[in-house]
Amino acid sequence: MAGKFAFLKEEFLIDGKWGGIDLDASMRHLQAGIGSGGSTISEAAFAALGATSVILTPVIAEQCDAIRVEFETEEGLWTATLELAAQQVAFLNKSTGEVEELPVRPEAGERAAGCFSLARMGIPAMETPRGNVTIDTVLVLVYLQQHHAGRDTFGSVSVADMNLTLEVCFGVLSEETARLKAQARAARSRATRDATAVRKAVEQRQKYGLPTSFDLDMEQERYAKAVDEHAAELLRLAQEIEQHQGVLTGRDAEAARGLQAVSSAATAADRAHQALASMYERRGLARQRLAAAEEAARPRTHCPECAQSLEARSGEGPLCPVCRQPDPGLPARQAQRAQELARAGEAALAADAELRDAQRIAHKAVDARRKTEQDAQRMAGRAAAYRAEEIAPREAARARARAAESDARARLEAVKARRQELAQIAELEKNAAASSLRADDAEKAWTAAEGDAQEHRQQTAKQLSQIFADIAIPMAPDKIRNAVIDPKTLAPKINNRSLKQLARSAGLVSIAHTAYHLMALEAARSMPLVLLPRCQWLDAPLDGLGGGPEGERLANAVLTVCAEIAGADAQLILTTPQALPARPQGLRTTKHDSTKPLIPHARPESDER
């Protein structure tokens, strides 16, 4: 059962001044007409508690800086002050001095002001996959808003959130049943997964013919033997290759030495040819000198001036063949020329002989190079032939043996995996059977708990239906034959019809709303498992009853029932333009209109304009 919760006072900060209305009474009647602000103060009161679905009028939004409500719970006296600009609510426990400042719309996981207010009412705030319990979902059970009185049952709250809120507040939410249901679903899901794993494993076995354990043992033995044979073949080939590799290494070294000899012979041939070049040059110079000496020694037969033959000329003494002048040095010069010609001839013969010797040396060097090249090619050919004849076939055989060994090992591992699959399938079948059994047991436990929960729900709905009928039928005995609470939805039904099916013109929707809220108040007082606070605020609940004598008669009946429900152990705040037909104990009534509004220091709207 929820604890005590009662409004004591509501104040508004306008132009730096606090002012408001006293709400401290077990039945507080605000006899207020149009323009007096009755809906304004009710919406503002729940906004101060952190509600976000209420609509603040321009008087509050434009004039008011803060809203403060004072309320009483089992924990003592509290004040909740809403700073409109900051959208922060400051809670103060006057008894203990405890202070909490919380945002209306929290961010980054902060606690909301509405959650704190719910805790003061004794209702847990919840966020679940099924729905949420918030200040705004509880609000529709403790506050009948004027614009909802003749319309939908629970205003604009989502169906999922409202269903969970009704179950929590009326004490029919079985956490044990929810836990068992979750466990049953999880167990069934696990059983389904295990059965699927078994089916897939069996399908995998079917792809390779469903071999038996004996078949797999034989295959494993065959492939293990093949692996050993290939490993022995690899070892033998490796030893043979190692032996032939030693021989090949010697032949490779011999071929390398042949290549080195080729390089040396080539170097010697290059040097011989380089020496020939200088000798060719010396022989050319010697021949040039010999030609010059021969030319110098050769007698002149023609005059270099006129080119006429000089053989017919004669004279005494040595004469110049050209100018015919006496030439005493002619014999000596001719003797010298003869000597020079002889020396040039000898030099030319020596150069020719030296060149012939150098050419023989060069030819020998070239022949030596060719021979070493042939020897090197022969030795390289021997090494290549040995590699091709002795090593390459064994390396190819080793590669084939290695591939065969890898294939045999892969097949062996595959056989081992299939053997493992047989064991896994047996284990999976065992797990699937156990999971299915656990799922069956969990579903049985859930079914039993669900039965108990449904029985409790039926009994709770029956009690609520009795309270609802005792309240609703006296309000319009000529119109209402029966009134019940649907066990499935916990919503009201009148004359076996839901509120959507009722004729609005007859005022039954407004009566049903008012009766439902009074039922919630009475259930909070008399039913231990109901978590609703013992407080209801009904804002203009009679607006949908119509006018004339019929509307007046219905309004009088509704107000009579409201007066009978009021009591010292609860609080009922009622806003109507009509006076109460009776004065129950604890009643406090104040009259308000446009000249005497509920917010006395609010500026008139004409002043704002």
Secondary structure, DSSP 8 states (H G I E B T S, - for coil): ----EEEEEEEEEETTEEEEEE--SSEEEEEE-TTS-HHHHHHHHHHHTT-SS----HIIIIIEEEEEEEEEETTEEEEEEEETTTTEEEEEETTT--EEEEESS--TT---HHHHHHHHHT---EEETTEEE-HHHHHHHHEE-GGGTTS-SSTT--HHHHHHHHHHHTT---HHHHHHHHHHHHHHHHHHHHHHHHHHHHHHHHHTT---HHHHHHHHHHHHHHHHHHHHHHHHHHHHHHHHHHHHHHHHHHHHHHHHHHHHHHHHHHHHHHHHHHHHHHHHHHHHHHHHHHHHHS---B-TTT--B-TT---SSSB-TTT--B-TTHHHHHHHHHHHHHHHHHHHHHHHHHHHHHHHHHHHHHHHHHHHHHHHHHHHHHHHHHIIIIIHHHHHHHHHHHHHHHHHHHHHHHHHHHHHHHHHHHHHHHHHHHHHHHHHHHHHHHHHHHHHHHHHHHHHHHHHHHHHHHHHHHHSTTT-S-EEE-TTT--EEETTEEGGGS-GGGTHHHHHHHHHHHHHHHHHHH-TT----SEEEEESTTGGG-SHHHHHHHHHHHHHHHHHH--TTSEEEEEESS--SS--TTEEEEEE-SSS-SSTT---HHHH-
